[in-house]
Amino acid sequence: MMAGNNKEKAHPLSNPTLQSLLAALLCIVIGLLFGYIALLIISPKGATEAIITILKNYFTYPTAAAAKKYLGNTLVKAAPLLMCALSIQFCYQAGLFNIGAAGQYVAGAGAALFCALQLKLPWIVCLLAALIAGGIFGIIVGVLKSYLNVNEVISGIMLNWIGLYTVNMLLSGVKETASPYTVQLASTNPGALLPSMGLEKLFSNNKYVTIAIPLSIIIAIILKIVLSKTVFGYEIKATGIAKDAAKYSGMKEKRNVIVTLFIGGALAGLGAAFLFLSGYEQWSVTQSSVPSMGFNGIAATFLGGLDPIGTIFASYFIQHITSGGSYLDKNIYPSQISDFISAIIIYLCGFVLFFKLYLNNRIRISEERRKERNVRSNKEEGGNR
């Protein structure tokens, strides 16, 4: 009886998943608040309507059919964003900050489009080429980190730009005559387009909706299982927590770092293939800035609580507000306001750990006070007897 009475229930807010969810919601609210303040500064008159437009995204369309079609467009771009976020998230488990995901994404795009447009290969081969190209970029970072102690942030940033200009040169032979964009995939090599398997019918016959969307979700679930249920996942996390301890316990920490960055690079490269092999976008061979997809993945990773499942929802949210920004009145507000909100969220996600520490500290103090009250109450009852 006494043992049963002494069994204490855990505080509901002590659940790590719930804490991550609360922290993510707090980051979102504050990020949107800062975005709203920026809109007020630019033009107070339409600021409220503008922030609502960003949040509504495809719901701004009056018909259900149009809303479903443009929901499909948001999902088409959310799939590669999710892959970049998973790339960063997976590497982070090994204590690595894979800022090179942007370059790995570029490498994947170049490999997929070259195989599709120049070599006229089928979509499955183009996917594998993108996976391998992104993985090779990851291996380079991993080898430099493991054997030459080069920080992965530095080598990753350098490879971002090497990858961008290399891909620009590689794809210059398959660009349109009158524009800097690569030729359209649908007319050049339809066999390289990702199959839709009927998914387009769910989104008002949106031809860009392909198997990339469910595949990205399946990959996220697989990574969750690998990290939480396998020996390999345990070794990856152990390497991230204490590399020297992992080494002395018999784990091959250098191999783990290289393999982790290969997988991270492969995920980002695959993400690029998911976008460009859908035919949704064409590559511009004159672009001088690295695509933002890899960097937006940082926001989705941390907003998702560094969890593959949480990253699915975070990636959708980041893409949702990014797409929503394109519906703003360009004569008044810049569409980049959505990127500003994402940047604020990235910044705030750095304080998630402090939020959890503060919350756990408050829970601990509350529990100690409750125990003290119970002790005093029991003493008073004993004295009355």
BELUR-V877144 format. One record per residue. N is the residue number from 0. RES is the residue in one letter. PHI is phi in radians with two decimals (none if undefined). PSI is psi in radians with two decimals (999 if undefined). Layout:
N/RES/PHI/PSI
N/RES/PHI/PSI
This chain:
0/M/none/-0.84
1/M/-1.10/-0.73
2/A/-1.09/-0.69
3/G/-1.17/-0.66
4/N/-1.22/-0.54
5/N/-1.39/-0.16
6/K/-1.28/2.00
7/E/-1.69/2.52
8/K/-1.48/2.47
9/A/-1.24/2.56
10/H/-1.10/2.34
11/P/-1.02/-0.52
12/L/-1.47/0.00
13/S/-1.45/-0.12
14/N/-1.18/2.13
15/P/-1.04/-0.65
16/T/-1.12/-0.77
17/L/-1.14/-0.68
18/Q/-1.10/-0.73
19/S/-1.10/-0.69
20/L/-1.14/-0.78
21/L/-1.11/-0.71
22/A/-1.12/-0.73
23/A/-1.11/-0.78
24/L/-1.09/-0.67
25/L/-1.12/-0.75
26/C/-1.07/-0.73
27/I/-1.12/-0.82
28/V/-1.08/-0.81
29/I/-1.17/-0.69
30/G/-1.06/-0.76
31/L/-1.15/-0.62
32/L/-1.10/-0.78
33/F/-1.11/-0.70
34/G/-1.08/-0.71
35/Y/-1.14/-0.70
36/I/-1.09/-0.72
37/A/-1.08/-0.72
38/L/-1.12/-0.68
39/L/-1.10/-0.69
40/I/-1.16/-0.71
41/I/-1.19/-0.88
42/S/-2.79/1.79
43/P/-1.08/-0.50
44/K/-1.05/-0.77
45/G/-1.92/0.29
46/A/-1.10/-0.76
47/T/-1.11/-0.78
48/E/-1.11/-0.62
49/A/-1.16/-0.79
50/I/-1.18/-0.58
51/I/-1.17/-0.66
52/T/-1.09/-0.74
53/I/-1.05/-0.75
54/L/-1.28/-0.56
55/K/-1.31/-0.66
56/N/0.93/-2.06
57/Y/-1.22/-0.23
58/F/-1.25/-0.11
59/T/-1.24/-0.31
60/Y/-1.34/2.43
61/P/-1.29/-0.44
62/T/-1.84/2.64
63/A/-1.13/-0.63
64/A/-1.12/-0.76
65/A/-1.17/-0.69
66/A/-1.09/-0.73
67/K/-1.15/-0.66
68/K/-1.09/-0.78
69/Y/-1.44/-0.32
70/L/-1.09/-0.71
71/G/-1.03/-0.74
72/N/-1.07/-0.71
73/T/-1.10/-0.72
74/L/-1.19/-0.61
75/V/-1.04/-0.69
76/K/-1.50/-0.38
77/A/-1.25/-0.52
78/A/-1.10/-0.90
79/P/-1.16/-0.55
80/L/-1.12/-0.73
81/L/-1.06/-0.72
82/M/-1.13/-0.71
83/C/-1.15/-0.69
84/A/-1.12/-0.72
85/L/-1.14/-0.62
86/S/-1.03/-0.85
87/I/-1.19/-0.72
88/Q/-1.12/-0.76
89/F/-1.12/-0.79
90/C/-1.16/-0.58
91/Y/-1.12/-0.49
92/Q/-1.10/-0.48
93/A/-1.66/0.25
94/G/1.36/0.39
95/L/-2.02/2.34
96/F/-1.73/1.72
97/N/-1.47/1.20
98/I/-1.22/-0.23
99/G/-1.32/0.05
100/A/-1.02/-0.54
101/A/-1.11/-0.76
102/G/-1.21/-0.62
103/Q/-1.17/-0.63
104/Y/-1.09/-0.78
105/V/-1.07/-0.78
106/A/-1.06/-0.72
107/G/-1.11/-0.71
108/A/-1.10/-0.79
109/G/-1.09/-0.79
110/A/-1.13/-0.77
111/A/-1.12/-0.80
112/L/-1.26/-0.62
113/F/-1.12/-0.79
114/C/-1.15/-0.62
115/A/-1.34/-0.77
116/L/-1.62/-0.64
117/Q/-1.56/-0.79
118/L/-1.65/-0.20
119/K/1.02/0.74
120/L/-1.55/2.78
121/P/-1.25/2.90
122/W/-1.07/-0.65
123/I/-1.14/-0.66
124/V/-1.22/-0.67
125/C/-1.12/-0.69
126/L/-1.06/-0.81
127/L/-1.11/-0.67
128/A/-1.10/-0.73
129/A/-1.12/-0.73
130/L/-1.05/-0.81
131/I/-1.19/-0.73
132/A/-1.10/-0.81
133/G/-1.11/-0.69
134/G/-1.13/-0.66
135/I/-1.11/-0.73
136/F/-1.06/-0.67
137/G/-1.16/-0.69
138/I/-1.08/-0.73
139/I/-1.01/-0.80
140/V/-1.10/-0.72
141/G/-1.14/-0.73
142/V/-1.15/-0.76
143/L/-1.08/-0.65
144/K/-1.23/-0.78
145/S/-1.31/-0.72
146/Y/-1.87/-0.34
147/L/-2.09/0.03
148/N/0.97/0.62
149/V/-1.48/2.21
150/N/-1.03/2.34
151/E/-1.15/-0.42
152/V/-1.18/-0.78
153/I/-1.15/-0.90
154/S/-1.14/-0.60
155/G/-1.14/-0.76
156/I/-1.13/-0.73
157/M/-1.10/-0.72
158/L/-1.20/-0.47
159/N/-0.98/-0.82
160/W/-1.36/-0.63
161/I/-1.05/-0.76
162/G/-1.12/-0.74
163/L/-1.04/-0.90
164/Y/-1.30/-0.49
165/T/-1.15/-0.78
166/V/-1.16/-0.68
167/N/-1.00/-0.77
168/M/-1.20/-0.71
169/L/-1.10/-0.66
170/L/-1.65/0.00
171/S/-1.14/-0.37
172/G/-1.42/-0.15
173/V/-2.16/0.54
174/K/-1.67/2.83
175/E/-1.18/2.61
176/T/-1.11/-0.72
177/A/-1.74/0.11
178/S/-2.57/2.85
179/P/-1.42/0.03
180/Y/-1.57/2.59
181/T/-1.12/2.69
182/V/-1.09/2.71
183/Q/-1.21/2.34
184/L/-1.17/-0.68
185/A/-1.07/-0.61
186/S/-1.62/-0.36
187/T/-1.59/-0.78
188/N/-2.65/1.38
189/P/-1.01/-0.46
190/G/-1.20/-0.22
191/A/-1.59/-0.13
192/L/-1.25/2.41
193/L/-1.13/2.42
194/P/-1.22/2.63
195/S/-1.72/-0.45
196/M/0.92/0.67
197/G/1.49/-0.06
198/L/-1.13/-0.49
199/E/-1.10/-0.46
200/K/-1.19/-0.43
201/L/-1.31/-0.26
202/F/-2.19/0.87
203/S/0.94/0.79
204/N/1.01/0.69
205/N/-1.30/1.90
206/K/-1.20/-0.25
207/Y/-1.50/-0.21
208/V/-1.33/2.07
209/T/-2.30/-3.03
210/I/-1.18/-0.14
211/A/-1.02/-0.63
212/I/-1.15/-0.98
213/P/-1.15/-0.57
214/L/-1.08/-0.72
215/S/-1.12/-0.65
216/I/-1.20/-0.73
217/I/-1.07/-0.73
218/I/-1.09/-0.69
219/A/-1.08/-0.74
220/I/-1.15/-0.72
221/I/-1.08/-0.76
222/L/-1.10/-0.66
223/K/-1.05/-0.77
224/I/-1.15/-0.77
225/V/-1.06/-0.77
226/L/-1.27/-0.54
227/S/-1.81/-0.29
228/K/-2.18/0.02
229/T/-2.13/2.78
230/V/-1.13/-0.71
231/F/-1.03/-0.76
232/G/-1.10/-0.68
233/Y/-1.12/-0.73
234/E/-1.13/-0.68
235/I/-1.06/-0.83
236/K/-1.21/-0.62
237/A/-1.14/-0.67
238/T/-1.11/-0.66
239/G/-1.23/-0.65
240/I/-1.27/-0.80
241/A/-2.67/1.66
242/K/-1.09/-0.75
243/D/-1.15/-0.72
244/A/-1.12/-0.69
245/A/-1.09/-0.68
246/K/-1.11/-0.82
247/Y/-1.32/-0.24
248/S/-1.56/0.04
249/G/1.82/-0.02
250/M/-1.40/2.54
251/K/-1.56/1.54
252/E/-1.16/-0.59
253/K/-1.17/-0.76
254/R/-1.08/-0.73
255/N/-1.08/-0.69
256/V/-1.12/-0.80
257/I/-1.15/-0.79
258/V/-1.11/-0.71
259/T/-1.08/-0.78
260/L/-1.24/-0.53
261/F/-1.11/-0.82
262/I/-1.12/-0.74
263/G/-1.05/-0.78
264/G/-1.14/-0.69
265/A/-1.10/-0.69
266/L/-1.11/-0.80
267/A/-1.13/-0.75
268/G/-1.09/-0.69
269/L/-1.13/-0.64
270/G/-1.04/-0.73
271/A/-1.10/-0.72
272/A/-1.11/-0.65
273/F/-1.03/-0.61
274/L/-1.42/-0.95
275/F/-1.30/-0.47
276/L/-1.46/-0.01
277/S/-1.50/-0.25
278/G/1.45/0.08
279/Y/-1.21/-0.64
280/E/-2.28/2.76
281/Q/-2.03/2.58
282/W/-1.43/2.36
283/S/-1.69/2.11
284/V/-1.42/0.01
285/T/-1.90/0.05
286/Q/-1.18/2.44
287/S/-1.99/0.15
288/S/-2.24/2.52
289/V/-1.18/2.38
290/P/-0.93/2.49
291/S/-1.31/-0.15
292/M/-0.98/-0.76
293/G/-1.15/-0.63
294/F/-1.35/-0.64
295/N/-1.11/-0.45
296/G/-1.08/-0.47
297/I/-1.11/-0.79
298/A/-1.07/-0.79
299/A/-1.13/-0.64
300/T/-1.10/-0.91
301/F/-1.33/-0.58
302/L/-1.14/-0.54
303/G/-1.42/0.15
304/G/1.22/0.45
305/L/0.99/0.58
306/D/-2.16/2.31
307/P/-0.98/-0.68
308/I/-1.24/-0.77
309/G/-1.09/-0.55
310/T/-1.18/-0.49
311/I/-1.03/-0.89
312/F/-1.23/-0.65
313/A/-1.16/-0.69
314/S/-1.11/-0.73
315/Y/-1.09/-0.77
316/F/-1.09/-0.81
317/I/-1.05/-0.76
318/Q/-1.22/-0.58
319/H/-1.06/-0.87
320/I/-1.29/-0.51
321/T/-1.13/-0.79
322/S/-1.17/-0.63
323/G/-1.08/-0.56
324/G/-1.13/-0.40
325/S/-1.29/-0.23
326/Y/-1.62/0.03
327/L/-1.24/2.73
328/D/-1.23/1.88
329/K/-1.18/-0.33
330/N/-1.28/-0.30
331/I/-2.02/-0.87
332/Y/-2.06/2.46
333/P/-1.34/2.45
334/S/-1.15/-0.31
335/Q/-1.23/-0.03
336/I/-1.06/-0.52
337/S/-1.16/-0.67
338/D/-1.15/-0.61
339/F/-1.10/-0.77
340/I/-1.10/-0.74
341/S/-1.07/-0.69
342/A/-1.12/-0.70
343/I/-1.10/-0.73
344/I/-1.10/-0.73
345/I/-1.02/-0.81
346/Y/-1.07/-0.78
347/L/-1.20/-0.54
348/C/-1.08/-0.39
349/G/-1.15/-0.31
350/F/-1.76/0.09
351/V/-1.04/-0.73
352/L/-1.06/-0.73
353/F/-1.15/-0.63
354/F/-1.09/-0.77
355/K/-1.15/-0.72
356/L/-1.09/-0.74
357/Y/-1.11/-0.77
358/L/-1.13/-0.77
359/N/-1.13/-0.61
360/N/-1.15/-0.73
361/R/-1.13/-0.69
362/I/-1.11/-0.74
363/R/-1.09/-0.79
364/I/-1.10/-0.74
365/S/-1.09/-0.73
366/E/-1.17/-0.69
367/E/-1.12/-0.73
368/R/-1.15/-0.67
369/R/-1.12/-0.71
370/K/-1.13/-0.71
371/E/-1.08/-0.72
372/R/-1.12/-0.68
373/N/-1.14/-0.70
374/V/-1.11/-0.81
375/R/-1.10/-0.68
376/S/-1.14/-0.72
377/N/-1.16/-0.64
378/K/-1.16/-0.71
379/E/-1.14/-0.70
380/E/-1.14/-0.68
381/G/-1.14/-0.68
382/G/-1.17/-0.64
383/N/-1.17/-0.54
384/R/-1.25/999
